[in-house]
Amino acid sequence: MSNITILTGAGGGIGAETGRLLVTRGHAVALLDRSPAVHDVAAAIRDAGGRAISVVLDVVDEAAVEAAVRQTHDELGVVTGLVNCAATMTTGPITETTLEDWNRVMAVNSTGTFLTCKHVIRSFVASGTAGSIVNLSSISGWVGLPNQPAYCASKGAVVQLTRQIASEFAQLGIRCNVVSPGSVETDQLRGYLAAQSDPAAAEQALIDGHPVKRIAAAAEISTAIAFLLSAEASFVTGADLPVDGGFTAV
């Protein structure tokens, strides 16, 4: 059976990098993102000889998620994998966090992960596929970081949802794991830094927080995702792998 993998948040950053890597390892990919840039990522993959489709959607739209899973099945084949990279964040103390901001972060990061897992697992079960899921959490799901109340809560929820899925569906051969990155060079990180009163000092603080004293490249996260997704990790489920330059080791 061919590997057919759905990726959310695939218009850039870790999601796009993971999609490109998986294609080099024989996967066909369905790339999902809110941004139309996802079409460019898919087109580049096709131009290089890979198989890819792209869908613009919001992961909190259940009907759109369900339709995207069906489309992937119809256009590429039986779905065998899912990678959840879609995420958003807001920063500031809890006393300044609006309910609107809280709800949006929880919706994208937690509910969006729930919805894609729900409908991909339904596809796995219907096709009798021993599929693999990798969800993206964060060091913010491990430790309580200042000015990230919604983000920390949402990423912690992703970890617990992953463990629940791993426990419930292991007997069907379905695996579910987490990768928890540290600071990664992405547009989201640059947006976060730009919003700080002193972006240069904020960036240095991030670097100093990682024992390796640098920020990760997206490719360093995508290789960990690809491993957990693959048959090489066949005895790994319910795990949370920190790829964080030692941040949570100190």
N, C-alpha and C positions, 0 to 999 in steps of 0.2 A: 504494500500500500504506500502511495506517495504521502509525503508530509504536507499537509495543508494547514497553514497557521493564520489565525486572525490576530492582528495587532491593533490596539487602540493607542491614541496619541502618536500616530505614526507620521504626522506631517513634518516632524523635525525632532531634534534632540535624540534621546535614547531610543524612542520608538522607531524613528526612521533608520537610525544606525543598526538597530536589531533586525529590522526588515531586510536591509541590504546584506547583513551577515548571513541570515538564514537562507536567503536565496543562493548564496555561494555554497551552502551545505545541502542543497537539493530540495529546499522547501518551495512551494508556491505560497504566496502571501496575499492576504486581503488586508489592506491598509485603511484604517478608520481614523478620522480626525474631524474636528470642527472646522479646521482651516482648509480652504481649497488647495493649499500648498501640497496636500497629500496626493493630489493628482500628478504633480510634478515628480514626486518621489517614485510613484508607481511607474510613470512614463520612463524615467531614467532606468529603472530596473528592467522594464521590457526592452528598452533600447540595447541593454547589455545582454539580452538573451534570456532573461528570467521571466517567470510567470507571476503576474501581479495584477490585482484589481484595486480600485480605490473607491471609498464611499465617504462622502461628507455627511456627518451626523453629530449629534450631541449624545454622549453616552447616557444621559439621564432620560432620554426619549426611548421608552421600552419598545414601542412599536417599530421604531427605526432600527434598534439593535436586533430585534427578532428578524426583521426583514433582511438585514445585512448578513446574518448567519445563513438564512435561506439562499440569498444571492451567492454567497461564497460556495455553498454546496452545489448550486446549480451551475456556476461558471468555472469552478476550479476542481470540485470533487468533495469527497467526505472529509469533514473537518477533523483534524487530529490534534490541533494545538491552539492555545490562546495565550497571548501576552498582553497584560493590562498595564499600559504606560500612561494613559490619559490622566492628567492631574492639573489642579490649579491651587493657588495659595493666596492668602491675604496675611498681612503682618500688622502687628500692633498689640498692645496689651489687651487682655480680656475686657477691661473696663472701657475700651474704645472700639471693640469689635461689634459691628452691627449684626442684628439678626439676619439681615440679607446676606452679608458676607459669610457668616457662619453656615447658613443653609446652602449657599452655593458651593463652598468648599466641601462640605459633607456630601452634597449631592454628587458632584463630579468624582471625588476621590473614593468615597465609600459606596454610595448607591450605584454609581456607574460601574464599579467593579462587580457589585452584586448582580446587576442586570446582565452584564456580558457573561459572567460565570453561569448564571441561571440558564441562559439560552444556549450557550455552547455545551454545557453539561447535558441538557435535553438532547442536543444533537448527538453527543457521544453515546448516550444511552440508546437512542433510537437506532443508531447504526451499529451498536455493539462494539464501539471503538474504545480501546484503552488509551484515552487521550491524556495530554499533559497540559497543565495550566501554570503559568508563572505570573504572579501579581507583583507590582512594584509598590513597596512601602518606602521607608526612609529611615535615616538615623533619628528623625523626628518621631518615629513610631517606637523607638527604643528608649529615648531620653526626653525629658521635658525641657524644651528649648525656649528661651525668652521670646515673647512677641509672636508666638505661633500657636495660640490655643486651638484654633480650628484645624490647622494643618496637623498638629500632633495628634489630636483626637481622631481625625479621619484616617491617618496612616496607621494608628494603633488598631483601628477597626478592621483595616485590610488584613493585618496579621492574624487577628482572631477569626475572621471569616475564612481565611486560607486554612487554618488549622481545623476548623469545623468541616470544611469541604473534604480535606484530606482524610479525616476520620470516617466520614459518612460514606465516601465513595471508593475507598481503598479496595474493597472486595470486588469491585467491578474493574479494577485495574486502572482507575483514573487517579492520577497524581496531581497534587496542587502544592506549590511552593512559593516562597517569597524571596525577592532580592531587595535588600535595603541599602541603597546607595548613600554615600556621604555627599559632599558638595561636588557637583558635576558641571562641567563647562557646557551650558545650554542657554538658550534665549531666556528661559524662565529664571535662571540664576542671574543673568545680566539685568533682567528687569527688576529683580529683587534688590540687587546692589544699587541700581540707579535710583531706587526709591529711598535709599538711606541718606541721612544728612551728610555723611562723609563716605562716599562709595569706596574710596581707596582704603580707608581705615577698616571698613566693613569687610572688604575682600581679604585684607591681611589677617583680620581676626578669624575668618574662615580657614585660611591656610594654616594659621598657627594652631587651630583646633584639631588638625589632623596630624598625627605623629609623622607621617611621611612628608609633611610640609609642602603640600601642593593640592591642587584641585584635580579631580579625575577627568579624563577624556570620556566621552560617551561610549567609545569602543570598549573601554575597560569594563563597563557595566554590561554591554551587550554580550560579551563572551560568557559572562556568568549566567546570564539569562539563557543563552543557547545551550549551555551545559545542563542546567536544570530541566530544560524542555526536552532534552534528548534522552535516548535509551541508555546513554552512559550513566544517567542518574536514576536508573530503573528501581533502585531500592531507597530512593530519597523521596519522601513526601511529608508534608507538614513542617518542612524546615524553613527557617528564616535566615538567609545568608547575608551577613553584612559585608558589603563591598565598599568600605568606608575609610581606607587608608589608616586604620587603627583608631578611628574616632571613638568607638564604643569600647575599646580595650583599656582606656585610661580613665 
